[in-house]
Amino acid sequence: MPRFDVTIAGELNVDLILAGVPDELPPERELLAERMMLTLGGSSAILAHNLACLGSKVGFQSRIGDDDLGQSILETLRQSGADVSCVRLVPGEVKTGLTVVLQREHWRNMVTYSGTIAELAWDDLDFTYLCDSRHFHVSSFYLQRALRPRLPELFRKMKDAGLTTSLDTNDDPDDTWQGGLAETLSHVDVFLPNEREAQKATGADNLETAVAKLARMVPLVVVKLGREGALAQRGSERLVSPAVTANAVDAVGAGDSFDAGFLHQFVRDAGLAQCLASGNLAGAFSTTRAGGTEAFRDAQHRQRFFREHGGN
């Protein structure tokens, strides 16, 4: 049996979340936030953390700076139960990545210092480790600047080793949506964009056209629709799953948490409807605490929420 259910190669960084920030940010003014939080960030790391909290065996590879922020955030991920033995701490001028999230009531700005996020490269990867799994995942396609040219090769390598694979691009800061994405998708089993990302990735001006294009490229397309839940397209088969109602505090990491819930069931060969329901449940639960992982770090809170909403 493989050592892991899911292995992930990607970014591990810090999220600094400032809430209650003015909508307008005029220059040369000292503006005040009402609340702040320093927490585990990076779509890949949030997914790894929350997937491990759900009970999956997770192996995580990344590259971080040999600095206090990197050490602190690595310990947070370790506490989830994810294996971080292959995370590289690299000394030098490039430090652990940091994302500043300016959170408003219904929208946010995000500014990222890429740091070590953009430096994870082919030579950092331990392929024996990554292949000792049932499934392989990559998030933040466009932030993986050093690794991205070889991502098609990486996914092909994982497929040849017998793993199933998944990808969540997240946003493209350059807004070009090129960079080998189509070639990479030819080696992906499950593509997990949100509605905007699906349209951007295909150049479509509506969701139906985007899904139709993606369904010809990837065996299973799963689109996160926020308050509308999620839909999955597998060939001509379409499933839609409604969102789970929650007292939302913060949406940071909700999409990554959906991925965690979905993949937690997918690697157990659950039916597509169950995978979608699990994704929606995990995504909704994530919003009940600020930050992408804080809700999952409270085991009692997680168990109570899942029990009340019919989850396992």
C-alpha positions, 0 to 999 in steps of 0.5 A, a space after each residue: 500500500 502507498 504511504 500517502 493518500 495524497 502528495 502535494 508539491 507547492 507553496 508554503 507561506 504566511 498569510 497576514 490578514 487585516 480586516 476592517 480596512 477602508 475600501 479606499 487606500 489614499 496615498 501618504 495616509 496612515 490607515 487603520 485596520 480593526 483586526 489582524 491575524 498571522 496564519 498559515 497561507 499558500 493554497 497548497 499548504 492550506 489544502 495539505 493542512 485541512 486534508 490531513 485534519 480530515 484524516 487523509 495521509 498527506 505528504 507535502 513538499 515545498 521550499 521555505 526560507 530559513 527564517 523565523 516565519 518559515 519555521 513557525 508556519 512549518 510547525 503549524 502545518 506539522 501539527 495538522 498531521 501532514 508529513 513535512 519531512 521533505 520541506 526544504 529550508 533554504 538559507 539566503 536573501 530570499 525569505 519565506 513568502 508572505 501574502 497580505 490580505 486586506 479583507 472587506 465585508 464582501 471582497 478583498 485585496 491580496 498582495 504577495 511577496 513571492 519569496 521562496 514560493 517562486 523558487 520551488 524547482 524540479 531539483 527540490 523534488 523527491 520523486 520517490 516520496 511524491 510517487 509513494 501515494 495514491 494521488 498527486 496534487 498541485 495548486 497555484 499553477 501561476 505562482 510556481 514560476 521555477 517549477 511551471 515549465 516542467 509541470 507537464 513533465 511532472 504530471 506525466 511522471 506521476 501518471 506513469 507511476 500509477 497515481 491519479 492527479 489534480 490541479 487547482 490553478 488559482 489566479 494568474 497575477 499576469 492575467 495571461 492564462 498561458 504558460 503551458 496550462 493546456 499541456 499540463 491539463 492533458 495529464 490531469 484527472 481532476 481540474 478544480 477551478 472556480 467559475 472565474 478561473 474556468 472562464 479565464 483558462 478557456 477564454 470563454 465569456 460564460 461558464 457553460 462554454 468554459 465547462 464544455 471546453 474543459 470537459 474535452 480536455 480533462 476527464 473530470 472538471 469540478 467548478 466551485 461556485 461559491 454560494 451556488 455550491 459546485 458543479 462537476 462535469 465528467 464527459 456528458 454527465 453533469 452533477 450540481 451540489 448545493 452549498 452548505 449554509 454557514 455563519 461565514 466570518 472569512 472566505 480566505 482558503 474556502 476554495 482550497 478547503 473545498 479541494 480538501 473535502 473533495 479529494 478526501 473522498 475522491 481518493 477513497 473511491 467515493 461517488 461523485 455526488 459524495 465528493 462534491 458534498 464533502 467539498 462543499 461541507 469543508 469549504 463552508 466550514 472553513 469560512 466559520 473562522 478567519 484564515 484558511 486553516 483556523 477552523 480546521 485546527 479546532 477539532 471539537 468545532 470541526 466535529 460539531 459542524 460536520 455532525 450538524 451538517 450530516 458530514 462524516 
